[in-house]
Amino acid sequence: MQKLEEILKAEEAARHALSDARDRARLAVRDAESAAAQVVADERAKTAQEVAAITAAALETARREADAVDVRATAELEAQLTDARGRVDEVVTRIVTELVG
C-alpha cells in the first residue's frame, strides 16, 4: 500500500511539474513574441527615419540641381535676348540707312 501511495504521490508531483513546465513555456513564448514585436516596431521606426533622411537628402539635391538649371537657363535667355536685340538694332540701322540713303 505504501508503494502505491508513493507512486500516486510521484504521479501527482510529475503532473504538477508538467503543468509548471507548460506554464513556464507559455510565458516564455509570450515573452518572446512580445520581444519580437518590439524589435519589429523598433526596426520599422528606424527604417522610417532612414527613409525620411534619404528622401530629404534627395529632395535637397533635386532642389539644388533645379536651381542650377534655372540659373543656367536664365543666363542663356539673357544672352539670347541680348543677341536678338543687337540683331534688331542692326536691321533697323540698315533699313533706316537704305530708306534715307
C-alpha positions in Angstrom: 0.0 0.0 0.0 2.8 2.3 0.9 4.4 1.8 -2.6 1.1 2.6 -4.2 0.9 5.9 -2.2 4.4 6.7 -3.3 3.6 6.0 -6.9 0.5 8.2 -6.7 2.4 11.0 -5.0 5.1 10.7 -7.7 2.5 10.9 -10.4 0.9 13.9 -8.7 4.3 15.6 -8.5 5.0 14.8 -12.1 1.7 16.3 -13.1 2.4 19.5 -11.2 5.9 19.6 -12.7 4.5 19.1 -16.1 1.9 21.8 -15.5 4.5 24.2 -14.2 6.7 23.5 -17.2 3.8 24.2 -19.6 3.1 27.4 -17.8 6.7 28.5 -18.0 6.8 27.5 -21.7 3.7 29.6 -22.4 5.2 32.5 -20.5 8.5 32.2 -22.4 6.6 32.1 -25.7 4.6 35.2 -24.8 7.8 37.0 -23.7 9.5 36.0 -26.9 6.5 37.2 -29.0 6.4 40.5 -27.1 10.2 41.0 -27.6 9.9 40.1 -31.3 7.1 42.6 -31.7 9.1 45.3 -30.0 12.1 44.5 -32.3 9.9 44.8 -35.3 8.4 48.1 -34.1 11.8 49.5 -33.4 13.2 48.4 -36.8 10.2 49.9 -38.5 10.7 53.2 -36.8 14.4 53.2 -37.5 13.7 52.3 -41.2 11.1 55.1 -41.4 13.6 57.6 -40.1 16.3 56.4 -42.5 13.8 56.7 -45.4 12.8 60.2 -44.3 16.5 61.2 -44.2 17.2 59.7 -47.6 14.1 61.4 -49.0 15.1 64.8 -47.6 18.6 64.5 -49.0 17.3 63.5 -52.4 14.8 66.5 -52.4 17.6 68.8 -51.4 19.8 67.6 -54.2 16.9 67.9 -56.6 16.3 71.5 -55.4 19.9 72.4 -55.8 20.0 70.9 -59.3 16.8 72.7 -60.3 18.2 76.0 -59.0 21.4 75.4 -61.0 19.3 74.7 -64.2 17.3 77.8 -63.5 20.4 79.9 -63.2 21.9 78.5 -66.4 18.6 78.9 -68.3 18.2 82.5 -67.2 21.8 83.3 -68.3 21.1 81.6 -71.6 17.9 83.5 -72.1 19.6 86.8 -71.3 22.4 86.0 -73.8 19.9 85.2 -76.5 17.8 88.3 -75.8 20.9 90.5 -75.9 21.9 88.9 -79.2 18.4 89.3 -80.6 18.3 93.0 -79.5 21.7 93.5 -81.2 20.4 92.0 -84.4 17.2 94.1 -84.3 19.3 97.2 -83.9 21.5 96.2 -86.9 18.4 95.5 -89.0 16.8 98.8 -88.0 20.0 100.7 -88.8 20.3 99.0 -92.3 16.6 99.8 -93.1 16.9 103.4 -92.0 20.1 103.7 -94.0 18.5 102.3 -97.1 15.4 104.5 -96.7 17.4 107.6 -96.1 20.3 107.0 -98.2 
